[in-house]
Each structure stands twice: as C-alpha cells, then as structure tokens.
Amino acid sequence: MILGVSAWLSEKLGWNVTFIRIAFVVGVFLFGAGLGLYLILWLVKMFSK
C-alpha cells in the first residue's frame, strides 16, 4: 500500500506481504476498520524507530 505498513508488518511477523495486503483490503470492505487499523499501525511504525 502507500505508507509501507504492509511490508513493515510482514517483516515483523514473518508473514507473506500479499496476505497482509489482502487482509487490509478485506477489512476495509467488510468491516470498515481496515483503514483505521492501517493508520494506527503507520503511527506505530513511525514512532517505533
């Protein structure tokens, strides 16, 4: 995606980045929480360096 959260999260968890991106997209369409979660994780990523 745009801010690099999926790649960062896949590195931290050891998961495939494609699965994480699909999970975010499904979260946006089904629950509406995917975008908010993405932004929260972006903030965590920015302040964890």
C-alpha distance matrix in Angstrom:
0.0 3.8 6.1 6.1 7.3 6.7 8.6 10.9 11.8 12.4 14.6 16.4 17.1 17.7 15.8 14.0 10.2 10.3 12.3 10.2 7.3 10.4 11.9 9.4 9.8 13.5 13.8 12.9 15.3 18.0 18.3 16.5 15.7 12.1 11.1 13.8 13.1 9.6 11.4 14.3 12.5 11.1 14.8 16.1 14.1 15.5 19.0 19.3 19.7
3.8 0.0 3.8 5.8 7.9 9.0 10.3 11.8 13.4 14.7 16.3 17.9 19.2 20.0 18.6 17.1 13.3 13.9 16.0 13.5 10.9 14.0 15.1 12.2 12.7 16.4 16.2 14.8 17.5 20.3 20.2 17.8 17.0 13.8 11.7 14.1 14.0 10.2 10.8 13.9 12.7 10.2 13.5 15.4 13.4 13.8 17.5 18.5 18.6
6.1 3.8 0.0 3.8 5.6 8.2 9.2 9.5 11.4 13.5 14.5 15.6 17.5 18.7 17.9 17.1 13.5 15.0 16.6 13.6 11.9 15.4 15.8 12.9 14.4 17.8 16.9 15.9 19.1 21.5 20.8 18.5 16.9 13.9 11.8 13.2 12.7 9.0 8.9 11.5 9.9 7.0 10.2 12.0 9.7 10.0 13.7 14.7 14.9
6.1 5.8 3.8 0.0 3.8 5.6 5.5 6.2 8.6 10.1 10.9 12.5 14.4 15.2 14.7 13.9 10.4 12.6 14.3 11.5 10.5 14.2 14.7 12.5 14.5 17.7 17.1 16.9 20.0 22.1 21.6 19.8 18.0 14.6 13.5 14.9 13.4 9.9 10.8 12.7 10.0 7.9 11.3 12.0 9.1 10.4 13.9 13.9 13.8
7.3 7.9 5.6 3.8 0.0 3.8 5.5 5.1 5.9 8.4 9.8 10.4 12.0 13.6 12.9 12.9 9.7 12.0 12.8 9.4 9.2 12.8 12.4 10.2 13.0 15.7 14.6 14.9 18.2 19.8 19.0 17.5 15.1 12.0 11.4 12.3 10.2 7.0 8.6 9.8 6.7 5.8 9.4 9.5 7.2 9.7 12.7 12.4 13.3
6.7 9.0 8.2 5.6 3.8 0.0 3.8 5.5 5.1 6.0 8.5 9.9 10.4 11.4 9.9 9.3 6.0 8.3 9.1 6.0 6.1 9.7 9.8 8.6 11.2 13.7 13.4 14.2 17.0 18.5 18.3 17.3 15.3 11.8 12.2 13.8 11.3 8.5 11.2 12.3 9.2 9.3 13.0 12.5 10.5 13.3 16.1 15.2 16.1
8.6 10.3 9.2 5.5 5.5 3.8 0.0 3.8 5.5 5.1 6.2 8.7 10.0 10.1 9.5 8.7 5.8 9.0 10.7 8.5 8.8 12.4 13.0 12.2 14.6 17.1 17.1 17.9 20.6 22.2 22.0 21.1 19.1 15.6 15.8 17.3 14.8 11.9 14.1 15.0 11.6 11.1 14.5 13.7 10.8 13.4 16.2 14.9 15.0
10.9 11.8 9.5 6.2 5.1 5.5 3.8 0.0 3.8 5.5 5.2 6.3 8.8 9.8 10.4 10.9 8.7 12.2 13.0 10.3 11.4 14.9 14.5 13.6 16.5 18.8 18.0 19.0 22.2 23.4 22.6 21.7 19.1 16.0 16.1 16.7 14.0 11.5 13.1 13.2 9.5 9.2 12.0 10.6 7.6 10.5 12.9 11.2 11.5
11.8 13.4 11.4 8.6 5.9 5.1 5.5 3.8 0.0 3.8 5.4 5.0 6.1 8.1 8.1 9.5 7.9 11.1 10.9 7.9 10.0 13.0 11.9 11.5 14.8 16.5 15.6 17.2 20.2 20.9 20.1 19.6 16.8 14.0 14.8 15.3 12.0 10.3 12.6 12.2 8.5 9.7 12.4 10.5 8.7 12.3 14.1 12.2 13.5
12.4 14.7 13.5 10.1 8.4 6.0 5.1 5.5 3.8 0.0 3.8 5.5 5.2 5.4 4.9 6.0 5.2 8.8 8.8 7.0 9.5 12.2 11.8 12.3 15.2 16.7 16.6 18.5 21.0 21.7 21.5 21.4 19.0 15.9 17.1 18.1 14.9 13.1 15.9 15.8 12.1 13.2 16.1 14.3 12.2 15.6 17.6 15.4 16.2
14.6 16.3 14.5 10.9 9.8 8.5 6.2 5.2 5.4 3.8 0.0 3.8 5.7 5.3 7.1 8.5 8.2 12.0 12.4 10.8 13.0 15.9 15.6 15.9 18.8 20.5 20.2 21.9 24.6 25.4 24.9 24.7 22.0 19.0 19.9 20.6 17.4 15.5 17.6 17.2 13.4 14.1 16.5 14.3 11.8 14.9 16.6 13.9 14.1
16.4 17.9 15.6 12.5 10.4 9.9 8.7 6.3 5.0 5.5 3.8 0.0 3.8 5.8 8.1 10.7 10.7 14.3 13.8 11.7 14.4 17.1 15.9 16.1 19.5 20.8 19.9 21.9 24.8 25.2 24.2 24.1 21.1 18.5 19.6 19.6 16.1 15.0 16.9 15.7 12.0 13.4 15.2 12.3 10.5 14.0 14.9 11.9 12.9
17.1 19.2 17.5 14.4 12.0 10.4 10.0 8.8 6.1 5.2 5.7 3.8 0.0 3.8 5.5 8.9 9.8 12.9 11.7 10.1 13.4 15.4 14.0 15.0 18.4 19.0 18.3 20.9 23.5 23.4 22.6 23.1 20.2 17.8 19.5 19.7 16.0 15.4 17.9 16.7 13.2 15.3 17.3 14.5 13.3 17.0 17.9 15.1 16.5
17.7 20.0 18.7 15.2 13.6 11.4 10.1 9.8 8.1 5.4 5.3 5.8 3.8 0.0 3.8 6.9 8.8 11.9 11.2 10.7 13.8 15.7 15.1 16.5 19.4 20.2 20.2 22.7 24.9 25.0 24.8 25.4 22.8 20.0 21.8 22.5 18.9 17.8 20.6 19.8 16.2 17.8 20.2 17.6 15.9 19.4 20.6 17.7 18.4
15.8 18.6 17.9 14.7 12.9 9.9 9.5 10.4 8.1 4.9 7.1 8.1 5.5 3.8 0.0 3.8 6.2 8.6 7.5 7.6 10.8 12.2 11.8 13.7 16.3 16.9 17.3 19.9 21.8 21.9 22.1 22.8 20.6 17.7 19.8 20.9 17.5 16.4 19.6 19.3 15.9 17.6 20.4 18.3 16.7 20.3 21.9 19.5 20.5
14.0 17.1 17.1 13.9 12.9 9.3 8.7 10.9 9.5 6.0 8.5 10.7 8.9 6.9 3.8 0.0 3.8 5.5 5.6 6.9 9.1 10.4 11.2 13.1 14.9 15.9 17.0 19.2 20.8 21.4 22.1 22.6 21.0 17.7 19.5 21.3 18.3 16.7 20.0 20.4 17.1 18.2 21.4 19.9 18.0 21.2 23.4 21.4 22.0
10.2 13.3 13.5 10.4 9.7 6.0 5.8 8.7 7.9 5.2 8.2 10.7 9.8 8.8 6.2 3.8 0.0 3.8 5.5 5.2 6.3 8.7 9.9 10.8 12.6 14.3 15.3 16.8 18.8 19.9 20.5 20.5 18.9 15.4 16.7 18.7 16.0 13.8 17.0 17.9 14.7 15.3 18.8 17.8 15.6 18.7 21.2 19.7 20.2
10.3 13.9 15.0 12.6 12.0 8.3 9.0 12.2 11.1 8.8 12.0 14.3 12.9 11.9 8.6 5.5 3.8 0.0 3.8 5.4 5.2 6.2 8.6 10.0 10.7 12.3 14.1 15.5 16.8 18.1 19.3 19.5 18.6 15.0 16.6 19.2 16.9 14.8 18.2 19.6 16.8 17.4 21.1 20.5 18.6 21.5 24.2 23.0 23.7
12.3 16.0 16.6 14.3 12.8 9.1 10.7 13.0 10.9 8.8 12.4 13.8 11.7 11.2 7.5 5.6 5.5 3.8 0.0 3.8 5.5 5.1 6.1 8.7 10.0 10.4 12.1 14.3 15.5 16.0 17.1 17.9 16.8 13.6 15.9 18.1 15.5 14.3 18.0 18.8 16.2 17.6 21.0 20.1 18.8 22.1 24.4 23.0 24.2
10.2 13.5 13.6 11.5 9.4 6.0 8.5 10.3 7.9 7.0 10.8 11.7 10.1 10.7 7.6 6.9 5.2 5.4 3.8 0.0 3.8 5.4 5.0 6.3 8.8 9.9 10.4 12.5 14.5 15.2 15.5 15.8 14.2 10.9 12.9 14.8 12.1 10.7 14.3 15.0 12.4 13.9 17.2 16.4 15.3 18.5 20.8 19.6 21.1
7.3 10.9 11.9 10.5 9.2 6.1 8.8 11.4 10.0 9.5 13.0 14.4 13.4 13.8 10.8 9.1 6.3 5.2 5.5 3.8 0.0 3.8 5.4 5.2 6.3 8.6 9.8 10.8 12.6 14.2 15.0 14.7 13.8 10.1 11.5 14.1 12.2 10.1 13.6 15.2 13.1 13.7 17.4 17.4 16.0 18.8 21.5 20.9 22.1
10.4 14.0 15.4 14.2 12.8 9.7 12.4 14.9 13.0 12.2 15.9 17.1 15.4 15.7 12.2 10.4 8.7 6.2 5.1 5.4 3.8 0.0 3.8 5.4 5.1 6.1 8.4 9.9 10.7 11.9 13.5 13.9 13.6 10.3 12.5 15.3 13.6 12.3 16.0 17.5 15.7 16.9 20.3 20.3 19.4 22.2 24.8 24.2 25.6
11.9 15.1 15.8 14.7 12.4 9.8 13.0 14.5 11.9 11.8 15.6 15.9 14.0 15.1 11.8 11.2 9.9 8.6 6.1 5.0 5.4 3.8 0.0 3.8 5.5 5.1 6.0 8.6 10.0 10.3 11.0 11.9 10.9 8.0 11.0 13.1 11.0 10.6 14.4 15.3 13.7 15.6 18.7 18.4 18.1 21.1 23.3 22.6 24.5
9.4 12.2 12.9 12.5 10.2 8.6 12.2 13.6 11.5 12.3 15.9 16.1 15.0 16.5 13.7 13.1 10.8 10.0 8.7 6.3 5.2 5.4 3.8 0.0 3.8 5.5 5.0 6.2 8.8 10.0 10.1 9.7 8.7 5.1 7.4 9.9 8.3 7.4 11.0 12.5 11.3 12.8 15.9 16.2 16.0 18.6 21.0 20.8 22.8
9.8 12.7 14.4 14.5 13.0 11.2 14.6 16.5 14.8 15.2 18.8 19.5 18.4 19.4 16.3 14.9 12.6 10.7 10.0 8.8 6.3 5.1 5.5 3.8 0.0 3.8 5.3 5.1 6.4 8.6 9.9 9.4 9.9 6.8 8.4 11.7 11.2 10.1 13.3 15.4 14.7 15.6 18.8 19.5 19.2 21.5 24.1 24.2 25.9
13.5 16.4 17.8 17.7 15.7 13.7 17.1 18.8 16.5 16.7 20.5 20.8 19.0 20.2 16.9 15.9 14.3 12.3 10.4 9.9 8.6 6.1 5.1 5.5 3.8 0.0 3.8 5.4 5.2 5.8 7.8 8.8 9.5 7.5 10.3 12.9 12.2 12.2 15.5 16.9 16.4 18.0 20.9 21.3 21.4 24.0 26.2 26.2 28.2
13.8 16.2 16.9 17.1 14.6 13.4 17.1 18.0 15.6 16.6 20.2 19.9 18.3 20.2 17.3 17.0 15.3 14.1 12.1 10.4 9.8 8.4 6.0 5.0 5.3 3.8 0.0 3.8 5.6 5.4 5.3 6.0 5.8 4.3 7.7 9.7 8.9 9.8 12.9 13.9 13.9 15.9 18.3 18.7 19.4 21.9 23.8 23.9 26.3
12.9 14.8 15.9 16.9 14.9 14.2 17.9 19.0 17.2 18.5 21.9 21.9 20.9 22.7 19.9 19.2 16.8 15.5 14.3 12.5 10.8 9.9 8.6 6.2 5.1 5.4 3.8 0.0 3.8 5.8 5.8 4.4 5.8 4.3 5.9 8.7 9.3 9.6 12.0 13.9 14.4 15.6 18.1 19.2 19.8 21.8 24.0 24.7 26.9
15.3 17.5 19.1 20.0 18.2 17.0 20.6 22.2 20.2 21.0 24.6 24.8 23.5 24.9 21.8 20.8 18.8 16.8 15.5 14.5 12.6 10.7 10.0 8.8 6.4 5.2 5.6 3.8 0.0 3.8 6.0 5.9 8.6 7.9 9.5 12.2 13.0 13.3 15.7 17.6 18.2 19.4 21.9 23.0 23.5 25.5 27.7 28.4 30.5
18.0 20.3 21.5 22.1 19.8 18.5 22.2 23.4 20.9 21.7 25.4 25.2 23.4 25.0 21.9 21.4 19.9 18.1 16.0 15.2 14.2 11.9 10.3 10.0 8.6 5.8 5.4 5.8 3.8 0.0 3.8 6.0 8.3 8.7 11.2 13.1 13.4 14.6 17.2 18.3 18.9 20.8 23.0 23.7 24.6 26.9 28.7 29.1 31.6
18.3 20.2 20.8 21.6 19.0 18.3 22.0 22.6 20.1 21.5 24.9 24.2 22.6 24.8 22.1 22.1 20.5 19.3 17.1 15.5 15.0 13.5 11.0 10.1 9.9 7.8 5.3 5.8 6.0 3.8 0.0 3.8 5.3 7.1 9.6 10.5 10.9 13.0 15.1 15.8 16.9 19.0 20.7 21.4 22.8 25.0 26.5 27.0 29.7
16.5 17.8 18.5 19.8 17.5 17.3 21.1 21.7 19.6 21.4 24.7 24.1 23.1 25.4 22.8 22.6 20.5 19.5 17.9 15.8 14.7 13.9 11.9 9.7 9.4 8.8 6.0 4.4 5.9 6.0 3.8 0.0 3.8 5.7 6.8 7.9 9.4 11.0 12.5 13.8 15.3 16.9 18.5 19.8 21.1 22.9 24.6 25.5 28.1
15.7 17.0 16.9 18.0 15.1 15.3 19.1 19.1 16.8 19.0 22.0 21.1 20.2 22.8 20.6 21.0 18.9 18.6 16.8 14.2 13.8 13.6 10.9 8.7 9.9 9.5 5.8 5.8 8.6 8.3 5.3 3.8 0.0 3.8 5.6 5.3 6.0 8.5 10.1 10.6 12.1 14.1 15.6 16.4 18.1 20.0 21.4 22.2 25.0
12.1 13.8 13.9 14.6 12.0 11.8 15.6 16.0 14.0 15.9 19.0 18.5 17.8 20.0 17.7 17.7 15.4 15.0 13.6 10.9 10.1 10.3 8.0 5.1 6.8 7.5 4.3 4.3 7.9 8.7 7.1 5.7 3.8 0.0 3.8 5.5 5.1 6.0 8.7 9.9 10.4 12.1 14.3 15.2 16.0 18.2 20.1 20.6 23.1
11.1 11.7 11.8 13.5 11.4 12.2 15.8 16.1 14.8 17.1 19.9 19.6 19.5 21.8 19.8 19.5 16.7 16.6 15.9 12.9 11.5 12.5 11.0 7.4 8.4 10.3 7.7 5.9 9.5 11.2 9.6 6.8 5.6 3.8 0.0 3.8 5.4 5.0 6.3 8.7 9.9 10.5 12.6 14.3 15.1 16.5 18.7 19.9 22.1
13.8 14.1 13.2 14.9 12.3 13.8 17.3 16.7 15.3 18.1 20.6 19.6 19.7 22.5 20.9 21.3 18.7 19.2 18.1 14.8 14.1 15.3 13.1 9.9 11.7 12.9 9.7 8.7 12.2 13.1 10.5 7.9 5.3 5.5 3.8 0.0 3.8 5.4 5.2 6.2 8.6 9.8 10.8 12.5 14.1 15.4 16.9 18.3 21.0
13.1 14.0 12.7 13.4 10.2 11.3 14.8 14.0 12.0 14.9 17.4 16.1 16.0 18.9 17.5 18.3 16.0 16.9 15.5 12.1 12.2 13.6 11.0 8.3 11.2 12.2 8.9 9.3 13.0 13.4 10.9 9.4 6.0 5.1 5.4 3.8 0.0 3.8 5.5 5.1 6.1 8.5 9.9 10.5 12.1 14.2 15.5 16.2 19.0
9.6 10.2 9.0 9.9 7.0 8.5 11.9 11.5 10.3 13.1 15.5 15.0 15.4 17.8 16.4 16.7 13.8 14.8 14.3 10.7 10.1 12.3 10.6 7.4 10.1 12.2 9.8 9.6 13.3 14.6 13.0 11.0 8.5 6.0 5.0 5.4 3.8 0.0 3.8 5.5 5.2 6.1 8.8 9.9 10.3 12.3 14.4 15.2 17.4
11.4 10.8 8.9 10.8 8.6 11.2 14.1 13.1 12.6 15.9 17.6 16.9 17.9 20.6 19.6 20.0 17.0 18.2 18.0 14.3 13.6 16.0 14.4 11.0 13.3 15.5 12.9 12.0 15.7 17.2 15.1 12.5 10.1 8.7 6.3 5.2 5.5 3.8 0.0 3.8 5.4 4.9 6.4 8.7 9.7 10.5 12.6 14.2 16.4
14.3 13.9 11.5 12.7 9.8 12.3 15.0 13.2 12.2 15.8 17.2 15.7 16.7 19.8 19.3 20.4 17.9 19.6 18.8 15.0 15.2 17.5 15.3 12.5 15.4 16.9 13.9 13.9 17.6 18.3 15.8 13.8 10.6 9.9 8.7 6.2 5.1 5.5 3.8 0.0 3.8 5.4 5.2 6.3 8.6 9.9 10.9 12.2 15.1
12.5 12.7 9.9 10.0 6.7 9.2 11.6 9.5 8.5 12.1 13.4 12.0 13.2 16.2 15.9 17.1 14.7 16.8 16.2 12.4 13.1 15.7 13.7 11.3 14.7 16.4 13.9 14.4 18.2 18.9 16.9 15.3 12.1 10.4 9.9 8.6 6.1 5.2 5.4 3.8 0.0 3.8 5.3 4.9 6.0 8.5 9.9 10.3 12.9
11.1 10.2 7.0 7.9 5.8 9.3 11.1 9.2 9.7 13.2 14.1 13.4 15.3 17.8 17.6 18.2 15.3 17.4 17.6 13.9 13.7 16.9 15.6 12.8 15.6 18.0 15.9 15.6 19.4 20.8 19.0 16.9 14.1 12.1 10.5 9.8 8.5 6.1 4.9 5.4 3.8 0.0 3.8 5.4 5.0 6.1 8.7 9.9 11.7
14.8 13.5 10.2 11.3 9.4 13.0 14.5 12.0 12.4 16.1 16.5 15.2 17.3 20.2 20.4 21.4 18.8 21.1 21.0 17.2 17.4 20.3 18.7 15.9 18.8 20.9 18.3 18.1 21.9 23.0 20.7 18.5 15.6 14.3 12.6 10.8 9.9 8.8 6.4 5.2 5.3 3.8 0.0 3.8 5.4 5.1 6.3 8.5 10.8
16.1 15.4 12.0 12.0 9.5 12.5 13.7 10.6 10.5 14.3 14.3 12.3 14.5 17.6 18.3 19.9 17.8 20.5 20.1 16.4 17.4 20.3 18.4 16.2 19.5 21.3 18.7 19.2 23.0 23.7 21.4 19.8 16.4 15.2 14.3 12.5 10.5 9.9 8.7 6.3 4.9 5.4 3.8 0.0 3.8 5.5 5.4 5.9 9.0
14.1 13.4 9.7 9.1 7.2 10.5 10.8 7.6 8.7 12.2 11.8 10.5 13.3 15.9 16.7 18.0 15.6 18.6 18.8 15.3 16.0 19.4 18.1 16.0 19.2 21.4 19.4 19.8 23.5 24.6 22.8 21.1 18.1 16.0 15.1 14.1 12.1 10.3 9.7 8.6 6.0 5.0 5.4 3.8 0.0 3.8 5.6 5.3 7.1
15.5 13.8 10.0 10.4 9.7 13.3 13.4 10.5 12.3 15.6 14.9 14.0 17.0 19.4 20.3 21.2 18.7 21.5 22.1 18.5 18.8 22.2 21.1 18.6 21.5 24.0 21.9 21.8 25.5 26.9 25.0 22.9 20.0 18.2 16.5 15.4 14.2 12.3 10.5 9.9 8.5 6.1 5.1 5.5 3.8 0.0 3.8 5.7 6.4
19.0 17.5 13.7 13.9 12.7 16.1 16.2 12.9 14.1 17.6 16.6 14.9 17.9 20.6 21.9 23.4 21.2 24.2 24.4 20.8 21.5 24.8 23.3 21.0 24.1 26.2 23.8 24.0 27.7 28.7 26.5 24.6 21.4 20.1 18.7 16.9 15.5 14.4 12.6 10.9 9.9 8.7 6.3 5.4 5.6 3.8 0.0 3.8 5.6
19.3 18.5 14.7 13.9 12.4 15.2 14.9 11.2 12.2 15.4 13.9 11.9 15.1 17.7 19.5 21.4 19.7 23.0 23.0 19.6 20.9 24.2 22.6 20.8 24.2 26.2 23.9 24.7 28.4 29.1 27.0 25.5 22.2 20.6 19.9 18.3 16.2 15.2 14.2 12.2 10.3 9.9 8.5 5.9 5.3 5.7 3.8 0.0 3.8
19.7 18.6 14.9 13.8 13.3 16.1 15.0 11.5 13.5 16.2 14.1 12.9 16.5 18.4 20.5 22.0 20.2 23.7 24.2 21.1 22.1 25.6 24.5 22.8 25.9 28.2 26.3 26.9 30.5 31.6 29.7 28.1 25.0 23.1 22.1 21.0 19.0 17.4 16.4 15.1 12.9 11.7 10.8 9.0 7.1 6.4 5.6 3.8 0.0
